[in-house]
């Protein structure tokens, strides 16, 4: 999954982190500074959810461990992806909501919550948890996204769909910015009431 994130240009250098639930009390998480596209066995540590201290390893877990731990404590998900999609980050740095311009985006993503944060890491985990109660993917403004699911493939799908939706919205703005609100309203109306289309 780390290689896939790099190949899809959703992370660069040593950004992003991955985790998976081992059992009710423990998770595996990537370490601080690991390269997701070139993960080795030593780049993943076992961490009890209660203590947050790696088991049999001196390597430091990702600085986003508090966010990952809180997610596992609040949701029955099996995996968490945190990455920094460049188009999604750019879009939400200047806009507060996604202009949905395709039926597929509305159907698969619904409304994507955006969480305001300050700092390099997630500082208000409570806000992220509230956002993930609304959707299994959430944008952390000026930082990246968190996606939760039962498998890494299921968690990756909405990330890819969101990055593509942002690309479509950005290109559409180049063509005709004034038309976007009308298209967005039409799509919402059609999906809420198919007869309206």
C-alpha positions as CSV (number, residue, x, y, z in Angstrom):
1,X,0.0,0.0,0.0
2,X,2.9,2.3,0.7
3,X,4.2,1.8,-2.8
4,X,0.8,2.4,-4.3
5,X,0.4,5.7,-2.4
6,X,3.8,6.9,-3.8
7,X,3.1,5.6,-7.3
8,X,-0.3,7.4,-7.2
9,X,1.5,10.6,-6.1
10,X,-0.5,10.8,-2.9
11,X,2.6,11.1,-0.7
12,X,6.1,12.4,-1.3
13,X,9.4,11.8,0.5
14,X,8.8,10.7,4.1
15,X,5.2,12.0,4.4
16,X,2.1,10.0,5.3
17,X,1.6,7.0,7.5
18,X,-0.3,3.7,7.6
19,X,-1.7,1.5,10.4
20,X,-3.6,-1.7,10.8
21,X,-5.5,-3.2,13.7
22,X,-3.8,-6.4,15.0
23,X,-6.4,-7.2,17.6
24,X,-8.6,-5.4,20.2
25,X,-5.6,-4.0,22.0
26,X,-2.8,-3.6,19.5
27,X,-2.1,-1.9,16.2
28,X,0.8,-1.9,13.7
29,X,1.9,1.6,12.5
30,X,4.7,3.0,10.4
31,X,7.5,4.7,12.2
32,X,8.4,8.4,12.1
33,X,10.4,9.2,9.0
34,X,9.7,6.0,7.1
35,X,9.4,6.1,3.3
36,X,6.1,4.6,2.5
37,X,7.3,3.6,-1.0
38,X,10.2,1.6,0.4
39,X,9.0,0.1,3.7
40,X,11.1,-2.5,5.5
41,X,10.1,-4.7,8.4
42,X,11.9,-2.4,10.9
43,X,9.7,0.6,9.6
44,X,6.6,-0.9,11.2
45,X,6.1,-1.2,15.0
46,X,3.5,-2.9,17.2
47,X,1.9,-0.4,19.6
48,X,-0.7,-1.2,22.3
49,X,-3.6,1.2,22.1
50,X,-3.6,1.9,25.8
51,X,0.1,2.8,26.3
52,X,1.1,4.1,22.9
53,X,4.6,2.6,23.6
54,X,6.1,0.4,20.9
55,X,6.6,-3.3,21.8
56,X,10.2,-4.6,21.5
57,X,11.3,-1.6,19.4
58,X,13.2,1.5,20.1
59,X,11.9,3.1,16.9
60,X,9.5,5.9,17.3
61,X,6.0,5.4,15.9
62,X,4.5,8.0,13.5
63,X,3.8,11.4,15.1
64,X,0.2,10.8,14.1
65,X,-0.1,7.9,16.5
66,X,-2.6,9.8,18.7
67,X,-4.9,10.3,15.8
68,X,-4.6,6.6,14.7
69,X,-5.1,5.3,18.2
70,X,-8.2,7.5,18.7
71,X,-9.7,6.3,15.4
72,X,-9.3,2.7,16.5
73,X,-10.8,3.4,19.8
74,X,-13.8,5.1,18.3
75,X,-14.4,3.0,15.1
76,X,-14.4,-0.7,14.3
77,X,-12.2,-0.1,11.2
78,X,-9.2,-2.3,10.5
79,X,-6.9,0.1,8.7
80,X,-6.1,3.8,8.6
81,X,-4.4,5.7,5.7
82,X,-3.1,9.1,6.2
83,X,-1.6,10.8,3.1
84,X,-1.1,14.2,1.6
85,X,-2.7,14.3,-1.9
86,X,-1.3,17.4,-3.6
87,X,-4.4,18.5,-5.5
88,X,-6.7,17.8,-2.6
89,X,-4.4,19.8,-0.3
90,X,-4.2,22.7,-2.8
91,X,-8.0,22.8,-3.3
92,X,-9.0,22.8,0.3
93,X,-6.3,25.3,1.2
94,X,-8.3,27.9,-0.7
95,X,-11.8,26.5,-0.7
96,X,-14.0,25.1,2.1
97,X,-16.1,22.5,0.3
98,X,-15.9,20.3,-2.7
99,X,-17.7,21.3,-5.9
100,X,-19.2,18.0,-7.0
101,X,-19.4,17.9,-10.8
102,X,-20.0,14.2,-11.5
103,X,-22.7,11.9,-10.3
104,X,-20.0,9.3,-9.4
105,X,-18.3,11.7,-7.0
106,X,-21.6,12.5,-5.2
107,X,-22.5,8.9,-5.1
108,X,-19.2,7.5,-3.8
109,X,-18.0,10.4,-1.6
110,X,-21.1,12.2,-0.4
111,X,-20.1,15.3,1.6
112,X,-16.4,15.2,2.5
113,X,-15.9,16.9,5.9
114,X,-13.0,19.4,6.3
115,X,-11.3,19.8,9.6
116,X,-9.4,22.9,10.6
117,X,-6.1,22.2,12.3
118,X,-3.0,24.2,13.4
119,X,0.4,22.7,13.3
120,X,2.3,20.0,11.5
121,X,0.3,17.1,13.1
122,X,-3.3,16.7,14.0
123,X,-3.7,18.8,17.1
124,X,-7.5,18.4,17.6
125,X,-8.1,14.7,17.3
126,X,-11.7,15.2,18.6
127,X,-12.5,17.3,15.5
128,X,-11.1,14.5,13.3
129,X,-13.2,11.9,15.1
130,X,-16.4,14.0,14.6
131,X,-15.6,14.3,10.9
132,X,-15.1,10.6,10.5
133,X,-18.4,9.9,12.1
134,X,-20.0,11.7,9.0
135,X,-17.8,10.0,6.4
136,X,-15.0,7.4,6.2
137,X,-12.7,10.0,4.7
138,X,-11.9,13.5,6.1
139,X,-9.7,16.3,4.9
140,X,-7.4,18.0,7.4
141,X,-7.0,21.5,6.0
142,X,-3.5,22.4,5.1
143,X,-2.3,18.9,5.9
144,X,-3.8,15.9,4.2
145,X,-6.5,13.3,4.5
146,X,-7.5,10.4,6.8
147,X,-9.4,7.4,5.3
148,X,-10.6,4.4,7.3
149,X,-11.9,1.0,6.2
150,X,-11.7,-2.7,6.7
151,X,-8.9,-3.1,4.0
152,X,-6.3,-0.9,2.6
153,X,-7.9,-1.1,-0.9
154,X,-11.2,0.0,0.5
155,X,-9.5,2.9,2.3
156,X,-7.6,3.9,-0.8
157,X,-10.6,4.1,-3.2
158,X,-12.1,7.3,-1.7
159,X,-8.7,8.9,-1.6
160,X,-8.3,8.4,-5.3
161,X,-11.9,9.4,-6.1
162,X,-11.4,12.6,-4.1
163,X,-8.1,13.5,-5.8
164,X,-9.8,12.9,-9.2
165,X,-12.9,15.0,-8.2
166,X,-10.7,17.9,-7.1
167,X,-8.9,17.7,-10.5
168,X,-12.2,17.8,-12.3
169,X,-13.4,20.8,-10.3
170,X,-10.2,22.6,-10.8
171,X,-10.2,22.1,-14.6
172,X,-13.9,23.0,-14.8
173,X,-13.1,26.3,-13.1
174,X,-10.7,27.1,-15.9
175,X,-13.4,26.4,-18.5
176,X,-16.3,28.3,-16.9
177,X,-16.3,29.2,-13.2
178,X,-19.8,30.7,-13.2
179,X,-21.3,27.4,-14.4
180,X,-20.1,25.4,-11.4
181,X,-22.8,26.3,-8.9
182,X,-25.6,25.5,-11.3
183,X,-24.0,22.0,-12.1
184,X,-23.5,21.3,-8.4
185,X,-27.2,22.1,-7.7
186,X,-28.4,20.0,-10.6
187,X,-26.4,16.9,-9.4
188,X,-27.6,17.3,-5.8
189,X,-31.2,17.6,-7.0
190,X,-31.0,14.6,-9.3
191,X,-29.5,12.3,-6.7
192,X,-31.9,13.4,-4.0
193,X,-34.9,13.0,-6.3
194,X,-34.2,11.0,-9.5
195,X,-37.4,12.2,-11.1
196,X,-36.1,15.8,-10.9
197,X,-33.4,14.9,-13.5
